[in-house]
Amino acid sequence: MATINDFGVPIPGGGTGILHPKLINKYRVLFNNIGGLPDSRALSVQAIEVARPNLTFEEVELFRYNSRGWVAGRHTWETLAMTIEDDITSSASKIIQAQIQRQQFLIGVEGPWLATAIDGNSYKFAVQLDVLDGNEAPLEIWFYEGCWIQAANYNNGTYGTGNETWKINLTIRFDHAYQRFFNTSGNSALGGPAVGS
């Protein structure tokens, strides 16, 4: 007789059932030193879409006699894509503007117009992406270091739909990322078998 323990992929030595997946709507994004501001919570709560890192390695081709092989060359972290929902108080937008001002003075009349930051330490920030367990405990954390805004797209307005919101699409370039995992007590997507059967 089949039971719930028979679900999943049969693997020699015993299967594991069906492991519970990480859900893509259980996350939070935290920012450290973005815009040089002490509080970036408004940006965290308005981040409605964020990507985990993509990493690629260049390949180095080696020729020897009548054969060839490949080894890994330099790596590249692709940019981080993030979508921010603009709020009615412009809290998130103000943080983004403050960061852009740190990178290059573009908006406003005070200060030297179009001045650039002296070095990366003057404007770079950090991002932390917590993949959550459905509550507040992280299953994994991604740390993005040496971040700066490469592109900010404030998008279009339209009379065609009244239920859409203004969004800001950010492209963030970063120097390095690393990942940490945390233990969790559960693992099954199915629950347990019936008691006493």
MDAnalysis code that builds the backbone (N, CA, C; Angstrom):
import MDAnalysis as mda
import numpy as np

u = mda.Universe.empty(591, n_residues=197, atom_resindex=np.repeat(np.arange(197), 3), trajectory=True)
u.add_TopologyAttr("name", ["N", "CA", "C"] * 197)
u.add_TopologyAttr("resid", np.arange(1, 198))
u.add_TopologyAttr("resname", ["MET", "ALA", "THR", "ILE", "ASN", "ASP", "PHE", "GLY", "VAL", "PRO", "ILE", "PRO", "GLY", "GLY", "GLY", "THR", "GLY", "ILE", "LEU", "HIS", "PRO", "LYS", "LEU", "ILE", "ASN", "LYS", "TYR", "ARG", "VAL", "LEU", "PHE", "ASN", "ASN", "ILE", "GLY", "GLY", "LEU", "PRO", "ASP", "SER", "ARG", "ALA", "LEU", "SER", "VAL", "GLN", "ALA", "ILE", "GLU", "VAL", "ALA", "ARG", "PRO", "ASN", "LEU", "THR", "PHE", "GLU", "GLU", "VAL", "GLU", "LEU", "PHE", "ARG", "TYR", "ASN", "SER", "ARG", "GLY", "TRP", "VAL", "ALA", "GLY", "ARG", "HIS", "THR", "TRP", "GLU", "THR", "LEU", "ALA", "MET", "THR", "ILE", "GLU", "ASP", "ASP", "ILE", "THR", "SER", "SER", "ALA", "SER", "LYS", "ILE", "ILE", "GLN", "ALA", "GLN", "ILE", "GLN", "ARG", "GLN", "GLN", "PHE", "LEU", "ILE", "GLY", "VAL", "GLU", "GLY", "PRO", "TRP", "LEU", "ALA", "THR", "ALA", "ILE", "ASP", "GLY", "ASN", "SER", "TYR", "LYS", "PHE", "ALA", "VAL", "GLN", "LEU", "ASP", "VAL", "LEU", "ASP", "GLY", "ASN", "GLU", "ALA", "PRO", "LEU", "GLU", "ILE", "TRP", "PHE", "TYR", "GLU", "GLY", "CYS", "TRP", "ILE", "GLN", "ALA", "ALA", "ASN", "TYR", "ASN", "ASN", "GLY", "THR", "TYR", "GLY", "THR", "GLY", "ASN", "GLU", "THR", "TRP", "LYS", "ILE", "ASN", "LEU", "THR", "ILE", "ARG", "PHE", "ASP", "HIS", "ALA", "TYR", "GLN", "ARG", "PHE", "PHE", "ASN", "THR", "SER", "GLY", "ASN", "SER", "ALA", "LEU", "GLY", "GLY", "PRO", "ALA", "VAL", "GLY", "SER"])
u.atoms.positions = np.array([
    [0.839, -1.179, 0.000],
    [0.000, 0.000, 0.000],
    [0.888, 1.248, 0.000],
    [0.580, 2.181, -0.862],
    [1.367, 3.412, -0.947],
    [0.977, 4.368, 0.177],
    [1.956, 5.036, 0.724],
    [1.702, 6.057, 1.747],
    [2.321, 7.364, 1.283],
    [2.136, 8.393, 2.087],
    [2.685, 9.709, 1.733],
    [4.216, 9.676, 1.677],
    [4.829, 8.718, 2.374],
    [6.291, 8.600, 2.349],
    [6.809, 8.105, 1.000],
    [5.915, 7.608, 0.138],
    [6.333, 7.104, -1.167],
    [6.363, 8.199, -2.232],
    [5.959, 9.414, -1.883],
    [5.986, 10.516, -2.841],
    [7.429, 10.892, -3.158],
    [7.620, 11.536, -4.303],
    [8.940, 12.043, -4.649],
    [9.651, 11.142, -5.629],
    [10.954, 11.341, -5.747],
    [11.775, 10.617, -6.708],
    [12.422, 9.429, -6.006],
    [12.224, 8.213, -6.524],
    [12.890, 7.064, -5.901],
    [14.393, 7.094, -6.161],
    [15.172, 7.174, -5.093],
    [16.625, 7.252, -5.205],
    [17.214, 6.056, -4.470],
    [18.230, 5.386, -5.051],
    [18.858, 4.273, -4.330],
    [19.337, 4.714, -2.948],
    [19.031, 3.900, -1.962],
    [19.398, 4.249, -0.596],
    [18.286, 4.980, 0.132],
    [17.158, 5.228, -0.545],
    [16.017, 5.870, 0.104],
    [15.800, 7.283, -0.394],
    [14.575, 7.591, -0.739],
    [14.226, 8.927, -1.206],
    [14.025, 9.884, -0.042],
    [13.791, 11.108, -0.352],
    [13.611, 12.129, 0.682],
    [12.196, 12.691, 0.676],
    [11.280, 12.063, -0.083],
    [9.962, 12.646, -0.233],
    [10.061, 13.869, -1.133],
    [9.191, 14.845, -0.932],
    [9.238, 16.088, -1.695],
    [9.659, 17.196, -0.741],
    [10.811, 17.790, -1.013],
    [11.301, 18.872, -0.165],
    [10.532, 20.151, -0.457],
    [10.287, 20.920, 0.571],
    [9.533, 22.159, 0.408],
    [10.397, 23.198, -0.309],
    [9.864, 23.850, -1.344],
    [10.660, 24.841, -2.087],
    [10.738, 26.172, -1.355],
    [11.735, 26.961, -1.717],
    [11.798, 28.349, -1.265],
    [10.844, 29.154, -2.148],
    [9.992, 29.941, -1.519],
    [8.988, 30.695, -2.261],
    [9.520, 32.083, -2.612],
    [9.250, 32.520, -3.852],
    [9.844, 33.759, -4.339],
    [9.198, 35.017, -3.775],
    [8.072, 34.862, -3.075],
    [7.441, 36.050, -2.480],
    [7.744, 36.172, -0.984],
    [8.698, 35.413, -0.497],
    [9.099, 35.473, 0.910],
    [10.530, 36.004, 0.988],
    [10.676, 37.311, 1.011],
    [12.007, 37.916, 1.038],
    [11.920, 39.315, 1.613],
    [13.079, 39.856, 1.943],
    [13.196, 41.270, 2.291],
    [14.548, 41.756, 1.804],
    [14.595, 43.044, 1.465],
    [15.824, 43.663, 0.980],
    [16.211, 44.753, 1.968],
    [17.452, 44.709, 2.429],
    [17.957, 45.712, 3.364],
    [19.108, 46.464, 2.703],
    [19.239, 47.728, 3.032],
    [20.271, 48.572, 2.438],
    [21.147, 49.150, 3.539],
    [22.434, 49.239, 3.272],
    [23.381, 49.806, 4.225],
    [24.101, 50.979, 3.569],
    [23.873, 52.176, 4.105],
    [24.565, 53.383, 3.665],
    [24.144, 53.869, 2.289],
    [22.945, 53.518, 1.838],
    [22.493, 54.029, 0.541],
    [22.100, 55.495, 0.707],
    [22.595, 56.321, -0.162],
    [22.322, 57.745, -0.116],
    [22.952, 58.463, 1.056],
    [23.768, 57.736, 1.847],
    [24.364, 58.328, 3.038],
    [23.350, 58.633, 4.117],
    [22.162, 58.009, 4.026],
    [21.084, 58.293, 4.959],
    [21.067, 57.282, 6.096],
    [20.646, 57.698, 7.308],
    [20.623, 56.773, 8.437],
    [19.493, 55.748, 8.363],
    [18.435, 56.037, 7.597],
    [17.268, 55.155, 7.567],
    [16.845, 54.904, 6.128],
    [16.858, 53.650, 5.713],
    [16.443, 53.294, 4.351],
    [15.272, 52.315, 4.369],
    [14.512, 52.272, 5.478],
    [13.401, 51.332, 5.590],
    [12.340, 51.561, 4.516],
    [12.103, 52.827, 4.138],
    [11.088, 53.108, 3.115],
    [11.429, 52.419, 1.802],
    [12.695, 52.347, 1.471],
    [13.114, 51.673, 0.243],
    [12.963, 50.158, 0.382],
    [13.233, 49.636, 1.567],
    [13.096, 48.194, 1.804],
    [11.653, 47.737, 1.637],
    [10.706, 48.478, 2.199],
    [9.310, 48.033, 2.139],
    [8.689, 48.273, 0.764],
    [9.305, 49.103, -0.078],
    [8.773, 49.371, -1.404],
    [9.452, 48.522, -2.485],
    [10.418, 47.691, -2.125],
    [11.084, 46.823, -3.101],
    [10.168, 45.641, -3.411],
    [9.540, 45.674, -4.584],
    [8.542, 44.650, -4.916],
    [9.097, 43.559, -5.837],
    [10.296, 43.750, -6.354],
    [10.921, 42.714, -7.179],
    [12.428, 42.866, -7.086],
    [13.105, 41.739, -6.893],
    [14.561, 41.770, -6.762],
    [15.120, 40.456, -7.304],
    [16.325, 40.512, -7.816],
    [16.943, 39.322, -8.401],
    [18.077, 38.813, -7.511],
    [18.207, 37.499, -7.472],
    [19.420, 36.927, -6.886],
    [20.533, 37.062, -7.924],
    [21.796, 36.944, -7.490],
    [22.911, 37.229, -8.419],
    [23.036, 36.212, -9.550],
    [23.569, 36.697, -10.654],
    [23.981, 35.850, -11.769],
    [25.483, 35.987, -11.931],
    [26.164, 34.858, -12.032],
    [27.622, 34.830, -12.115],
    [28.037, 34.083, -13.373],
    [28.937, 34.675, -14.139],
    [29.469, 34.000, -15.318],
    [30.997, 34.024, -15.271],
    [31.599, 32.978, -15.810],
    [33.052, 32.887, -15.923],
    [33.443, 32.940, -17.395],
    [34.449, 33.717, -17.707],
    [35.016, 33.673, -19.049],
    [35.746, 32.346, -19.209],
    [35.814, 31.869, -20.437],
    [36.551, 30.639, -20.677],
    [37.853, 30.952, -21.398],
    [38.888, 30.242, -21.015],
    [40.196, 30.361, -21.649],
    [40.441, 29.062, -22.409],
    [40.611, 29.195, -23.713],
    [40.806, 28.013, -24.548],
    [42.294, 27.691, -24.642],
    [42.638, 26.433, -24.427],
    [44.029, 25.974, -24.457],
    [44.217, 25.019, -25.638],
    [45.210, 25.300, -26.455],
    [45.507, 24.446, -27.601],
    [46.773, 23.643, -27.329],
    [46.700, 22.352, -27.513],
    [47.861, 21.480, -27.380],
    [47.823, 20.438, -28.488],
    [48.835, 20.501, -29.351],
    [48.977, 19.539, -30.451],
    [47.686, 19.474, -31.247],
    [46.962, 18.326, -31.250],
    [45.730, 18.241, -32.032],
    [44.493, 18.205, -31.130],
    [44.595, 18.779, -29.937],
    [43.458, 18.778, -29.011],
    [43.279, 20.167, -28.406],
    [42.200, 20.349, -27.700],
    [41.934, 21.609, -27.017],
    [41.208, 21.333, -25.709],
    [41.380, 22.261, -24.793],
    [40.694, 22.172, -23.509],
    [40.318, 23.573, -23.055],
    [39.578, 23.666, -21.985],
    [39.137, 24.958, -21.473],
    [39.341, 25.015, -19.970],
    [39.688, 26.202, -19.487],
    [39.763, 26.458, -18.059],
    [39.003, 27.750, -17.770],
    [38.637, 27.897, -16.522],
    [37.877, 29.083, -16.125],
    [38.780, 30.306, -16.072],
    [38.291, 31.412, -16.621],
    [39.009, 32.673, -16.572],
    [38.401, 33.592, -15.523],
    [38.421, 34.872, -15.783],
    [37.869, 35.837, -14.847],
    [36.350, 35.700, -14.755],
    [35.831, 36.018, -13.602],
    [34.381, 35.948, -13.406],
    [33.772, 37.343, -13.483],
    [32.471, 37.379, -13.748],
    [31.719, 38.631, -13.796],
    [30.396, 38.449, -13.076],
    [30.142, 39.332, -12.122],
    [28.813, 39.391, -11.508],
    [27.949, 40.282, -12.391],
    [26.823, 39.754, -12.858],
    [25.914, 40.573, -13.650],
    [25.195, 41.567, -12.743],
    [24.629, 42.602, -13.321],
    [23.991, 43.646, -12.526],
    [22.767, 43.114, -11.789],
    [22.429, 43.789, -10.711],
    [21.276, 43.446, -9.889],
    [20.080, 44.269, -10.358],
    [18.982, 43.601, -10.729],
    [17.755, 44.278, -11.146],
    [16.800, 44.345, -9.957],
    [16.236, 45.521, -9.758],
    [15.322, 45.713, -8.634],
    [14.208, 46.662, -9.062],
    [12.976, 46.374, -8.652],
    [11.839, 47.242, -8.942],
    [11.316, 47.805, -7.631],
    [11.186, 49.124, -7.603],
    [10.696, 49.837, -6.430],
    [9.337, 50.433, -6.773],
    [8.354, 50.240, -5.914],
    [7.058, 50.873, -6.101],
    [7.098, 52.234, -5.418],
    [6.892, 53.285, -6.220],
    [6.959, 54.640, -5.678],
    [5.747, 54.889, -4.785],
    [5.984, 55.479, -3.629],
    [4.898, 55.709, -2.669],
    [4.446, 57.158, -2.722],
    [3.290, 57.429, -2.151],
    [2.670, 58.744, -2.262],
    [3.439, 59.825, -1.503],
    [4.275, 59.427, -0.539],
    [5.100, 60.407, 0.182],
    [6.461, 60.597, -0.482],
    [6.731, 59.843, -1.536],
    [8.013, 59.868, -2.252],
    [9.185, 59.448, -1.368],
    [8.917, 58.687, -0.326],
    [9.979, 58.268, 0.601],
    [11.056, 57.457, -0.110],
    [10.618, 56.465, -0.910],
    [11.582, 55.623, -1.619],
    [12.326, 56.434, -2.677],
    [11.601, 57.289, -3.383],
    [12.206, 58.097, -4.441],
    [13.254, 59.064, -3.887],
    [13.018, 59.577, -2.692],
    [13.984, 60.496, -2.070],
    [15.290, 59.785, -1.740],
    [15.196, 58.524, -1.321],
    [16.414, 57.756, -1.010],
    [17.206, 57.505, -2.287],
    [16.501, 57.152, -3.362],
    [17.170, 56.921, -4.647],
    [17.833, 58.204, -5.129],
    [17.130, 59.330, -5.017],
    [17.704, 60.609, -5.438],
    [18.940, 60.955, -4.621],
    [18.885, 60.700, -3.301],
    [20.043, 60.996, -2.450],
    [21.251, 60.175, -2.884],
    [21.022, 58.908, -3.281],
    [22.122, 58.066, -3.734],
    [22.687, 58.566, -5.058],
    [21.808, 58.932, -5.977],
    [22.263, 59.449, -7.271],
    [23.060, 60.737, -7.075],
    [22.621, 61.574, -6.131],
    [23.348, 62.806, -5.837],
    [24.755, 62.505, -5.308],
    [24.875, 61.435, -4.520],
    [26.199, 61.060, -4.011],
    [27.125, 60.647, -5.149],
    [26.575, 59.974, -6.160],
    [27.380, 59.515, -7.281],
    [27.766, 60.685, -8.200],
    [26.797, 61.525, -8.499],
    [27.066, 62.727, -9.291],
    [25.950, 63.718, -9.022],
    [26.306, 64.944, -8.741],
    [25.325, 65.958, -8.386],
    [24.568, 66.381, -9.645],
    [23.307, 65.918, -9.744],
    [22.529, 66.159, -10.955],
    [21.345, 67.086, -10.742],
    [20.736, 67.052, -9.561],
    [19.462, 67.724, -9.338],
    [19.641, 68.795, -8.270],
    [19.061, 69.962, -8.494],
    [19.108, 71.011, -7.490],
    [20.126, 72.088, -7.838],
    [20.106, 73.152, -7.048],
    [20.983, 74.287, -7.335],
    [22.105, 74.440, -6.321],
    [21.962, 73.823, -5.149],
    [23.032, 73.958, -4.159],
    [24.170, 73.003, -4.497],
    [25.354, 73.353, -4.111],
    [26.497, 72.495, -4.377],
    [27.025, 72.682, -5.790],
    [28.183, 72.103, -6.078],
    [28.771, 72.212, -7.422],
    [27.997, 71.339, -8.407],
    [27.442, 71.961, -9.421],
    [26.604, 71.258, -10.387],
    [27.424, 70.244, -11.193],
    [26.914, 69.027, -11.333],
    [27.516, 67.924, -12.080],
    [28.854, 67.457, -11.507],
    [29.117, 67.776, -10.247],
    [30.351, 67.286, -9.621],
    [30.245, 65.789, -9.380],
    [31.363, 65.090, -9.503],
    [31.391, 63.650, -9.257],
    [32.048, 63.356, -7.920],
    [31.721, 62.197, -7.354],
    [32.318, 61.784, -6.090],
    [33.808, 61.531, -6.290],
    [34.574, 61.779, -5.237],
    [36.029, 61.679, -5.352],
    [36.490, 60.231, -5.503],
    [35.816, 59.288, -4.832],
    [36.186, 57.873, -4.938],
    [34.995, 57.003, -4.590],
    [35.147, 55.677, -4.791],
    [34.052, 54.742, -4.546],
    [33.566, 54.725, -3.118],
    [34.469, 54.948, -2.163],
    [34.061, 54.971, -0.760],
    [33.084, 56.093, -0.464],
    [33.044, 57.098, -1.304],
    [32.176, 58.246, -1.084],
    [30.721, 57.949, -1.409],
    [30.456, 56.930, -2.240],
    [29.068, 56.716, -2.667],
    [28.610, 55.266, -2.683],
    [29.500, 54.295, -2.596],
    [29.054, 52.905, -2.687],
    [28.305, 52.479, -1.424],
    [27.385, 51.538, -1.613],
    [26.564, 51.036, -0.511],
    [26.494, 49.517, -0.584],
    [25.789, 48.892, 0.350],
    [25.649, 47.440, 0.394],
    [24.166, 47.080, 0.391],
    [23.861, 45.911, -0.176],
    [22.497, 45.383, -0.204],
    [22.517, 43.997, 0.411],
    [21.489, 43.696, 1.190],
    [21.335, 42.369, 1.784],
    [19.969, 41.830, 1.374],
    [19.962, 40.660, 0.731],
    [18.720, 40.005, 0.320],
    [18.502, 38.790, 1.214],
    [17.445, 38.830, 2.028],
    [17.086, 37.723, 2.908],
    [15.977, 36.910, 2.261],
    [16.230, 35.630, 1.992],
    [15.186, 34.712, 1.549],
    [14.594, 34.101, 2.821],
    [13.303, 34.354, 3.056],
    [12.693, 34.051, 4.349],
    [11.921, 32.734, 4.336],
    [11.656, 32.232, 5.538],
    [10.948, 30.968, 5.696],
    [9.433, 31.142, 5.772],
    [8.921, 32.316, 5.495],
    [7.497, 32.580, 5.638],
    [7.210, 33.386, 6.886],
    [8.200, 33.510, 7.743],
    [8.125, 34.365, 8.915],
    [9.310, 35.319, 8.830],
    [10.062, 35.489, 9.906],
    [11.180, 36.422, 9.884],
    [12.538, 35.743, 9.842],
    [12.567, 34.411, 9.874],
    [13.848, 33.705, 9.890],
    [14.372, 33.517, 8.465],
    [15.641, 33.863, 8.230],
    [16.195, 33.680, 6.877],
    [16.594, 32.230, 6.616],
    [16.311, 31.773, 5.397],
    [16.806, 30.480, 4.926],
    [18.178, 30.656, 4.276],
    [18.347, 31.780, 3.606],
    [19.634, 32.134, 3.011],
    [19.719, 33.653, 2.954],
    [20.921, 34.167, 2.947],
    [21.151, 35.602, 2.821],
    [22.204, 35.819, 1.742],
    [21.903, 36.735, 0.828],
    [22.876, 37.185, -0.164],
    [23.364, 38.568, 0.238],
    [24.661, 38.751, 0.241],
    [25.276, 40.044, 0.538],
    [25.897, 40.591, -0.753],
    [25.482, 41.779, -1.147],
    [26.033, 42.459, -2.324],
    [26.913, 43.592, -1.815],
    [28.168, 43.618, -2.240],
    [29.117, 44.619, -1.742],
    [29.574, 45.529, -2.874],
    [29.897, 46.771, -2.532],
    [30.392, 47.734, -3.508],
    [29.333, 48.133, -4.516],
    [28.104, 48.400, -4.040],
    [26.979, 48.695, -4.932],
    [26.908, 50.175, -5.302],
    [26.445, 50.428, -6.508],
    [26.098, 51.785, -6.933],
    [25.047, 51.675, -8.024],
    [24.234, 52.711, -8.170],
    [23.144, 52.686, -9.142],
    [23.708, 52.970, -10.526],
    [23.597, 51.977, -11.403],
    [24.050, 52.138, -12.786],
    [22.971, 52.789, -13.641],
    [21.706, 52.462, -13.366],
    [20.597, 53.047, -14.131],
    [19.361, 53.118, -13.253],
    [18.612, 54.211, -13.388],
    [17.330, 54.392, -12.700],
    [16.298, 54.785, -13.739],
    [15.289, 53.925, -13.931],
    [14.230, 54.175, -14.916],
    [12.949, 54.477, -14.147],
    [12.452, 55.705, -14.291],
    [11.269, 56.135, -13.546],
    [9.966, 55.803, -14.260],
    [10.019, 55.204, -15.431],
    [8.882, 54.665, -16.170],
    [7.867, 55.703, -16.634],
    [6.743, 55.215, -17.231],
    [5.777, 56.053, -17.925],
    [4.452, 56.128, -17.177],
    [3.742, 57.227, -17.381],
    [2.369, 57.344, -16.915],
    [1.423, 57.064, -18.069],
    [0.203, 56.617, -17.759],
    [-0.782, 56.333, -18.798],
    [-2.182, 56.496, -18.230],
    [-3.116, 56.956, -19.078],
    [-4.523, 57.012, -18.700],
    [-5.223, 55.693, -19.004],
    [-4.532, 54.781, -19.680],
    [-5.158, 53.534, -20.130],
    [-5.588, 52.620, -19.007],
    [-4.815, 52.576, -17.945],
    [-5.171, 51.715, -16.819],
    [-5.105, 52.539, -15.540],
    [-6.108, 52.405, -14.712],
    [-6.154, 53.165, -13.474],
    [-5.672, 52.397, -12.269],
    [-5.328, 51.131, -12.447],
    [-4.949, 50.294, -11.310],
    [-3.460, 50.039, -11.208],
    [-2.689, 50.617, -12.097],
    [-1.240, 50.443, -12.050],
    [-0.622, 51.490, -11.127],
    [0.589, 51.226, -10.706],
    [1.308, 52.163, -9.834],
    [2.591, 52.616, -10.525],
    [3.098, 53.762, -10.098],
    [4.400, 54.224, -10.581],
    [5.478, 53.322, -10.006],
    [6.397, 52.912, -10.852],
    [7.489, 52.048, -10.422],
    [8.817, 52.654, -10.868],
    [9.843, 52.358, -10.106],
    [11.200, 52.771, -10.451],
    [12.020, 51.503, -10.632],
    [12.562, 51.318, -11.834],
    [13.412, 50.154, -12.107],
    [14.866, 50.552, -11.911],
    [15.533, 49.858, -11.004],
    [16.935, 50.139, -10.724],
    [17.814, 49.036, -11.292],
    [18.928, 49.436, -11.874],
    [19.989, 48.508, -12.235],
    [21.174, 48.858, -11.353],
    [21.580, 47.910, -10.528],
    [22.630, 48.153, -9.548],
    [23.855, 47.329, -9.918],
    [24.967, 48.008, -10.090],
    [26.244, 47.337, -10.334],
    [26.912, 47.114, -8.988],
    [27.499, 45.933, -8.793],
    [28.185, 45.646, -7.533],
    [29.484, 44.911, -7.819],
    [30.385, 44.971, -6.839],
    [31.716, 44.378, -7.009],
    [31.751, 42.895, -6.677],
    [31.003, 42.503, -5.648],
    [31.105, 41.127, -5.162],
    [29.829, 40.743, -4.441],
    [29.518, 39.447, -4.444],
    [28.380, 38.925, -3.691],
    [28.770, 37.602, -3.058],
    [28.174, 37.303, -1.922],
    [28.374, 35.993, -1.315],
    [27.109, 35.581, -0.581],
    [26.993, 34.271, -0.330],
    [25.760, 33.675, 0.154],
    [26.016, 32.914, 1.449],
    [25.067, 33.017, 2.383],
    [25.117, 32.238, 3.626],
    [23.816, 31.470, 3.781],
    [23.908, 30.236, 4.274],
    [22.739, 29.393, 4.487],
    [22.485, 29.229, 5.985],
    [21.216, 28.992, 6.332],
    [20.836, 28.806, 7.727],
    [20.020, 27.532, 7.863],
    [20.182, 26.856, 8.995],
    [19.465, 25.614, 9.241],
    [17.985, 25.893, 9.486],
    [17.167, 24.971, 9.044],
    [15.736, 25.065, 9.312],
    [15.248, 23.712, 9.797],
    [14.224, 23.717, 10.637],
    [13.761, 22.470, 11.252],
    [12.928, 21.634, 10.293],
    [12.184, 22.236, 9.379],
    [11.314, 21.471, 8.486],
    [11.960, 21.258, 7.137],
    [11.399, 20.296, 6.368],
    [11.893, 20.103, 5.005],
    [10.852, 19.512, 4.082],
    [9.744, 18.982, 4.604],
    [8.785, 18.270, 3.775],
    [7.714, 19.207, 3.230],
    [7.365, 18.998, 1.970],
    [6.280, 19.768, 1.360],
    [4.932, 19.073, 1.565],
    [4.934, 17.835, 2.080],
    [3.712, 17.017, 2.114],
    [3.121, 16.854, 3.509],
    [3.882, 17.097, 4.551],
    [3.388, 16.774, 5.881],
    [3.674, 15.328, 6.215],
    [3.137, 14.847, 7.313],
    [3.413, 13.476, 7.753],
    [2.295, 12.525, 7.423],
    [2.537, 11.233, 7.614],
    [1.504, 10.230, 7.363],
    [0.433, 10.275, 8.437],
    [-0.705, 9.651, 8.133],
    [-1.809, 9.561, 9.107],
    [-1.356, 8.750, 10.309],
    [-1.701, 9.176, 11.497],
    [-1.305, 8.476, 12.725],
    [-2.214, 7.276, 12.928],
    [-1.623, 6.121, 13.257],
    [-2.380, 4.936, 13.608],
    [-2.909, 4.167, 12.422],
    [-2.482, 4.500, 11.207],
    [-2.988, 3.752, 10.050],
    [-2.071, 2.604, 9.729],
])
